[in-house]
Amino acid sequence: MIYNLKLALNLIEDLLAVTPIVLNSMNEINNFCEQNRFHNMQGFLEIPAFSKLLQKLNSRTLYFVTDRLFVNYVLILIENIPICIGPFCTRIFTEYDFITLGKQQGFADLDSKEFLAYRSQFPVISYKEMLKIIFSVLKNTSVESIFEHVEEIDFTKKSYELVDVQNESESSNDYYHIIQKRYTIEQRFMKNIQNGNYYSAIIDFRNMKRNVAFLKQIGTTISNERVGAAIVRTLIRVSALKAGLPATTIDYLSSKNTRRVQNALTVERIFEVQEEMIREFCQAIHKHQDKKYSNVTLSVKYYIDHQFIQEDLKICKIAEELNVSSNYLITQFRKEMNMTPLNYLRKVRMENASSLLLSTEYSIQEISVMVGIMDANYFVKLFKKEYGETPSEFRKYHKL
């Protein structure tokens, strides 16, 4: 099995406390069915029926299965490898639920205590939370999986035949599109972490919090946010690794955040320690990356970082102060930074502008001047190009 897939499955197990099972042989299928079939009402776990179900898996579809005992499984096909994530439950059952739903499902020969004891051994994870974590982990460990549909196979409503409910699952597909939107933000977040862009990473982090809110039907809000913090930590670890940050530094900062999250007593404190972690990682990445830059590039970066408010900041002036030619300065900077000094200046100005928009009540005109751009209309044009929103829209939608 490819390394990234192994990594993804291990992360899913760590985050969900559910072991993903590879079902790539008849022996693995037989063992899975024997270990998980509790009652004859779980007909889909009969070996022939389950094998038939696996044969119909499509790599572009994620299958969310609910058996007649309201136990859940997720089936996916990656690299032609069938994988089952489960069993788990999406809700906690009580004696009353057993009586009520038992009449609908025909639990006549089931003992309530045995049934409740059977279900209690599985973790309780909401539908949306399960999909969120699976999509996020697979995407951010670079596993080649493109799920276009979520298909619900609900044996509490249908017989053991495989039911295509794609047309009936608009809410599932709507949720998928929300996840896709979140991925766009996550990828930008990871890129900003990788580049040590603290302000932009914070904005992306806050947007991620807004885009896919945790479902609070089970567990406590704080426990759900701890799971969310683990996901963010994983994204940051992957980004930091790509940035070349030493593994020892990554482990130190990550472990420190884990302890802080576990000790947090409020949701607000969890958000705070996550933003602290983002700042610490960005600082560490900046410090690490500065070691690989030449003195010329470091000097240009330092000059722009501290003098960007000057309207007449010119590259030729920086080159003159450094006693090098403008052509050499631009060539060296672009070689090491993958952008020209002018583009870096614009980026620094926009990052500082975004921070001012979120943290102050200054007008757009005032902020434009504060970042070295006297023409407010030109500032708005540059800002929209960078963030896809005007400064007013950005402040409206993202200010806490």
C-alpha positions as CSV (number, residue, x, y, z in Angstrom):
1,M,0.0,0.0,0.0
2,I,1.4,3.5,-0.8
3,Y,2.9,5.4,2.0
4,N,0.5,8.4,1.9
5,L,-2.5,6.0,2.1
6,K,-1.0,4.3,5.1
7,L,-0.4,7.7,6.7
8,A,-4.0,8.8,6.0
9,L,-5.5,5.6,7.5
10,N,-3.4,6.0,10.6
11,L,-4.5,9.6,11.0
12,I,-8.1,8.6,10.6
13,E,-7.7,6.0,13.3
14,D,-6.0,8.4,15.6
15,L,-8.7,11.1,15.1
16,L,-11.8,8.9,15.1
17,A,-10.8,5.9,17.3
18,V,-12.2,3.8,14.4
19,T,-9.8,1.4,12.7
20,P,-9.9,1.5,8.8
21,I,-9.9,-2.0,7.5
22,V,-8.4,-2.9,4.1
23,L,-10.5,-5.5,2.3
24,N,-8.3,-6.6,-0.5
25,S,-8.7,-10.3,-0.2
26,M,-11.4,-12.9,0.5
27,N,-9.7,-13.8,3.7
28,E,-9.8,-10.1,4.9
29,I,-13.5,-9.9,3.8
30,N,-14.4,-13.2,5.6
31,N,-12.7,-12.0,8.8
32,F,-14.4,-8.6,8.7
33,C,-17.9,-10.1,8.3
34,E,-17.4,-12.7,11.0
35,Q,-16.1,-10.2,13.5
36,N,-18.8,-7.6,12.9
37,R,-22.0,-9.5,12.3
38,F,-23.9,-9.5,15.6
39,H,-27.4,-10.5,14.4
40,N,-29.0,-12.1,11.4
41,M,-30.7,-8.7,10.7
42,Q,-27.3,-7.5,9.5
43,G,-27.8,-9.4,6.2
44,F,-25.4,-7.1,4.3
45,L,-22.6,-8.6,6.4
46,E,-23.2,-12.0,5.0
47,I,-20.1,-12.8,3.0
48,P,-21.8,-13.1,-0.5
49,A,-23.8,-9.9,0.1
50,F,-20.8,-7.9,1.4
51,S,-18.6,-9.1,-1.4
52,K,-21.2,-8.0,-3.9
53,L,-21.3,-4.6,-2.3
54,L,-17.6,-4.2,-2.5
55,Q,-17.5,-5.1,-6.1
56,K,-19.9,-2.2,-6.9
57,L,-17.7,0.4,-5.2
58,N,-16.8,3.4,-7.4
59,S,-13.6,5.4,-6.7
60,R,-15.5,8.6,-7.2
61,T,-18.2,7.8,-4.6
62,L,-18.0,7.6,-0.8
63,Y,-20.6,5.2,0.6
64,F,-22.2,5.8,4.0
65,V,-23.8,2.6,5.2
66,T,-26.4,2.2,8.0
67,D,-27.4,-1.3,8.9
68,R,-30.7,-2.4,10.4
69,L,-29.2,-2.1,13.9
70,F,-28.3,1.5,13.2
71,V,-24.6,0.8,13.1
72,N,-22.6,2.7,10.5
73,Y,-19.8,2.0,8.1
74,V,-18.0,4.1,5.5
75,L,-16.8,2.3,2.3
76,I,-14.3,3.8,-0.1
77,L,-12.2,2.6,-3.0
78,I,-8.7,4.1,-3.3
79,E,-6.1,2.8,-5.8
80,N,-8.5,-0.1,-6.4
81,I,-8.3,-1.0,-2.7
82,P,-11.6,-1.4,-0.9
83,I,-11.5,0.1,2.6
84,C,-14.1,0.1,5.4
85,I,-14.0,2.7,8.1
86,G,-16.2,1.4,10.9
87,P,-18.2,0.2,12.7
88,F,-19.3,3.3,14.5
89,C,-22.6,5.0,15.4
90,T,-24.0,8.4,14.6
91,R,-26.3,8.5,17.6
92,I,-26.6,7.2,21.2
93,F,-29.4,4.7,21.8
94,T,-31.5,4.5,24.9
95,E,-34.0,1.9,26.1
96,Y,-36.8,4.1,24.7
97,D,-35.1,4.2,21.3
98,F,-34.8,0.5,21.3
99,I,-38.6,0.1,22.0
100,T,-39.6,2.7,19.5
101,L,-37.3,1.8,16.6
102,G,-37.5,-1.9,17.5
103,K,-41.1,-1.9,16.5
104,Q,-40.3,-0.4,13.1
105,Q,-37.3,-2.7,12.4
106,G,-38.6,-5.9,14.0
107,F,-36.3,-6.3,16.9
108,A,-38.6,-9.0,18.3
109,D,-35.9,-11.6,19.1
110,L,-33.4,-9.0,20.3
111,D,-32.7,-8.4,24.0
112,S,-32.5,-4.7,24.8
113,K,-29.6,-5.0,27.2
114,E,-27.5,-7.1,24.7
115,F,-28.4,-4.7,21.9
116,L,-27.4,-1.6,23.9
117,A,-24.3,-3.2,25.1
118,Y,-23.4,-4.2,21.5
119,R,-23.8,-0.6,20.3
120,S,-22.0,0.9,23.3
121,Q,-18.7,-0.6,22.2
122,F,-18.6,1.7,19.1
123,P,-17.5,5.4,19.1
124,V,-20.3,7.9,18.4
125,I,-19.4,10.2,15.6
126,S,-21.9,12.4,13.6
127,Y,-22.4,12.0,9.9
128,K,-20.9,15.3,9.0
129,E,-18.0,15.0,11.4
130,M,-17.1,11.6,9.9
131,L,-17.1,12.9,6.3
132,K,-15.3,16.1,7.3
133,I,-12.4,14.2,8.9
134,I,-12.1,11.6,6.1
135,F,-12.2,14.2,3.3
136,S,-9.7,16.5,5.1
137,V,-7.2,13.7,6.0
138,L,-7.2,12.2,2.5
139,K,-6.9,15.5,0.8
140,N,-4.1,16.8,3.0
141,T,-2.0,13.6,3.0
142,S,-2.0,13.9,-0.8
143,V,-4.0,10.6,-1.3
144,E,-5.3,10.4,-4.8
145,S,-9.0,10.4,-4.1
146,I,-11.7,12.5,-5.8
147,F,-15.1,11.9,-4.3
148,E,-17.8,13.5,-6.4
149,H,-20.7,11.9,-4.6
150,V,-21.8,10.7,-1.2
151,E,-24.1,7.7,-1.5
152,E,-26.2,6.7,1.5
153,I,-27.0,3.0,1.8
154,D,-29.6,2.8,4.5
155,F,-30.7,-0.7,5.3
156,T,-33.1,0.6,8.0
157,K,-35.3,1.8,5.1
158,K,-34.5,-0.7,2.4
159,S,-33.8,-4.4,2.0
160,Y,-30.3,-5.9,1.6
161,E,-30.2,-4.9,-2.1
162,L,-27.7,-2.1,-2.9
163,V,-29.8,1.0,-3.3
164,D,-28.5,3.9,-5.4
165,V,-29.7,7.0,-3.5
166,Q,-27.6,9.5,-5.3
167,N,-30.6,11.5,-6.6
168,E,-32.1,11.4,-3.1
169,S,-29.0,12.6,-1.4
170,E,-29.0,16.3,-2.3
171,S,-28.1,17.3,1.2
172,S,-25.1,14.9,1.1
173,N,-23.9,16.4,-2.2
174,D,-24.5,19.9,-0.9
175,Y,-22.3,19.1,2.1
176,Y,-19.7,17.7,-0.3
177,H,-19.6,21.1,-2.1
178,I,-19.2,22.9,1.2
179,I,-16.3,20.5,2.0
180,Q,-14.8,21.3,-1.5
181,K,-15.0,25.1,-0.6
182,R,-13.3,24.3,2.7
183,Y,-10.5,22.5,0.9
184,T,-9.8,25.6,-1.2
185,I,-9.3,27.5,2.1
186,E,-7.3,24.7,3.6
187,Q,-4.9,24.6,0.7
188,R,-4.4,28.3,1.0
189,F,-4.0,28.0,4.7
190,M,-1.3,25.2,4.3
191,K,0.5,27.3,1.6
192,N,0.6,30.3,4.0
193,I,1.9,28.2,6.8
194,Q,4.5,26.8,4.5
195,N,5.6,30.3,3.6
196,G,5.4,31.5,7.2
197,N,2.6,34.1,6.3
198,Y,1.1,34.5,9.8
199,Y,-1.6,37.1,9.1
200,S,-2.9,35.3,6.0
201,A,-2.8,31.9,7.8
202,I,-4.8,33.4,10.7
203,I,-7.5,34.7,8.3
204,D,-7.7,31.3,6.6
205,F,-8.0,29.6,9.9
206,R,-10.9,31.8,11.0
207,N,-12.6,31.2,7.6
208,M,-12.2,27.4,8.1
209,K,-14.0,27.7,11.4
210,R,-16.9,29.5,9.8
211,N,-17.2,27.4,6.7
212,V,-17.8,24.0,8.3
213,A,-19.1,24.3,11.8
214,F,-18.9,21.3,14.0
215,L,-22.2,19.4,14.6
216,K,-23.1,19.7,18.2
217,Q,-25.6,16.9,18.5
218,I,-23.3,14.6,20.3
219,G,-20.7,15.1,22.9
220,T,-19.7,18.5,24.2
221,T,-18.7,21.4,22.1
222,I,-15.3,21.5,23.7
223,S,-14.6,17.8,22.9
224,N,-15.6,18.4,19.3
225,E,-13.3,21.4,19.1
226,R,-10.5,19.3,20.5
227,V,-11.0,17.0,17.5
228,G,-11.0,20.1,15.2
229,A,-7.7,21.2,16.8
230,A,-6.1,17.9,16.0
231,I,-7.1,18.3,12.3
232,V,-5.6,21.8,12.2
233,R,-2.5,20.5,13.9
234,T,-2.2,17.8,11.2
235,L,-2.5,20.4,8.4
236,I,0.2,22.5,10.0
237,R,2.5,19.6,10.6
238,V,2.3,18.6,6.9
239,S,2.9,22.2,5.8
240,A,5.8,22.7,8.2
241,L,7.4,19.5,6.9
242,K,7.1,20.8,3.3
243,A,8.7,24.0,4.4
244,G,11.7,22.0,5.6
245,L,11.2,22.7,9.3
246,P,13.2,20.0,11.3
247,A,11.0,17.1,12.7
248,T,12.2,17.8,16.2
249,T,10.9,21.4,16.0
250,I,7.6,20.2,14.5
251,D,7.1,17.6,17.2
252,Y,8.0,20.1,20.0
253,L,5.5,22.8,18.8
254,S,2.8,20.2,18.0
255,S,3.1,18.5,21.4
256,K,3.0,21.8,23.2
257,N,-0.2,22.6,21.4
258,T,-1.7,19.2,22.2
259,R,-1.1,19.8,25.9
260,R,-2.6,23.3,25.8
261,V,-5.7,22.1,23.9
262,Q,-6.2,19.3,26.5
263,N,-5.8,21.7,29.4
264,A,-8.2,24.3,27.8
265,L,-11.5,24.7,29.7
266,T,-13.4,26.7,27.1
267,V,-13.9,26.7,23.4
268,E,-12.5,30.2,23.3
269,R,-9.3,29.1,24.9
270,I,-8.9,26.3,22.3
271,F,-9.2,28.9,19.5
272,E,-6.6,31.0,21.3
273,V,-4.1,28.2,21.6
274,Q,-4.6,27.2,18.0
275,E,-3.8,30.8,16.9
276,E,-0.8,30.8,19.2
277,M,0.4,27.6,17.5
278,I,0.0,29.2,14.0
279,R,2.1,32.1,15.1
280,E,4.8,29.9,16.6
281,F,5.0,27.7,13.5
282,C,5.1,30.7,11.2
283,Q,7.9,32.3,13.3
284,A,9.9,29.0,13.3
285,I,9.5,28.6,9.6
286,H,10.6,32.2,8.9
287,K,13.6,31.7,11.1
288,H,14.5,28.4,9.4
289,Q,14.0,29.8,5.9
290,D,16.0,32.9,6.6
291,K,19.1,30.7,7.0
292,K,18.9,29.6,3.4
293,Y,18.7,33.2,2.0
294,S,21.7,35.2,0.8
295,N,22.5,38.4,2.6
296,V,21.1,40.4,-0.4
297,T,17.7,38.7,-0.2
298,L,17.6,39.0,3.6
299,S,18.4,42.7,3.4
300,V,15.7,43.3,0.8
301,K,13.1,41.3,2.9
302,Y,14.0,43.3,6.0
303,Y,13.9,46.6,4.2
304,I,10.5,45.9,2.7
305,D,9.1,44.4,5.9
306,H,9.9,47.6,7.8
307,Q,9.6,50.3,5.2
308,F,6.5,49.2,3.2
309,I,4.6,52.2,4.4
310,Q,6.7,54.5,2.3
311,E,4.8,55.5,-0.8
312,D,7.9,56.1,-2.9
313,L,9.7,52.9,-1.9
314,K,11.8,52.0,-5.0
315,I,13.7,48.9,-5.8
316,C,16.5,50.9,-7.3
317,K,16.8,52.8,-4.0
318,I,17.2,49.5,-2.1
319,A,19.8,48.3,-4.6
320,E,21.8,51.6,-4.2
321,E,21.8,51.2,-0.5
322,L,23.0,47.6,-0.8
323,N,25.6,48.6,-3.4
324,V,24.4,46.2,-6.0
325,S,22.7,46.7,-9.4
326,S,18.9,46.6,-9.6
327,N,19.1,43.7,-12.1
328,Y,21.3,41.6,-9.8
329,L,19.0,42.4,-6.8
330,I,15.8,41.4,-8.7
331,T,17.4,38.3,-10.2
332,Q,18.8,37.1,-6.8
333,F,15.5,37.8,-5.0
334,R,13.4,36.1,-7.5
335,K,15.6,33.0,-7.6
336,E,15.4,32.6,-3.8
337,M,11.8,33.9,-3.1
338,N,10.0,32.8,-6.3
339,M,8.7,36.3,-6.7
340,T,10.0,39.7,-7.6
341,P,10.8,42.3,-4.9
342,L,7.8,44.4,-6.2
343,N,5.4,41.4,-5.8
344,Y,6.8,40.8,-2.3
345,L,6.2,44.5,-1.5
346,R,2.6,44.2,-2.7
347,K,2.1,41.0,-0.7
348,V,3.4,42.6,2.5
349,R,1.2,45.6,2.0
350,M,-1.9,43.5,1.5
351,E,-1.1,41.3,4.5
352,N,-0.8,44.3,6.7
353,A,-3.9,45.9,5.3
354,S,-5.9,42.7,6.0
355,S,-4.7,42.7,9.6
356,L,-5.7,46.4,10.0
357,L,-9.2,45.6,8.5
358,L,-9.8,42.9,11.0
359,S,-8.3,44.5,14.1
360,T,-9.2,48.2,13.8
361,E,-12.0,50.6,12.8
362,Y,-9.9,52.7,10.4
363,S,-11.5,53.6,7.1
364,I,-10.5,52.0,3.8
365,Q,-8.8,55.3,2.8
366,E,-6.9,55.5,6.0
367,I,-5.7,51.9,5.8
368,S,-4.6,52.5,2.2
369,V,-2.4,55.3,3.3
370,M,-1.1,53.3,6.3
371,V,0.3,50.6,4.0
372,G,1.9,53.1,1.6
373,I,-0.8,53.4,-1.2
374,M,-2.1,56.9,-1.6
375,D,-4.7,56.0,-4.2
376,A,-7.6,54.2,-2.4
377,N,-9.1,52.9,-5.7
378,Y,-5.8,51.3,-6.7
379,F,-5.6,49.8,-3.2
380,V,-9.1,48.3,-3.5
381,K,-8.1,46.8,-6.9
382,L,-4.9,45.2,-5.5
383,F,-6.7,43.9,-2.4
384,K,-9.4,42.2,-4.4
385,K,-6.8,40.6,-6.6
386,E,-5.0,39.2,-3.6
387,Y,-8.1,38.0,-1.5
388,G,-10.9,37.8,-4.0
389,E,-12.9,40.4,-2.0
390,T,-13.0,44.1,-1.7
391,P,-11.6,45.5,1.6
392,S,-15.2,46.3,2.7
393,E,-16.4,42.8,1.9
394,F,-13.4,41.3,3.6
395,R,-14.0,43.3,6.8
396,K,-17.7,42.4,6.8
397,Y,-17.3,38.7,6.4
398,H,-14.1,38.0,8.4
399,K,-14.0,40.4,11.3
400,L,-14.6,38.6,14.6
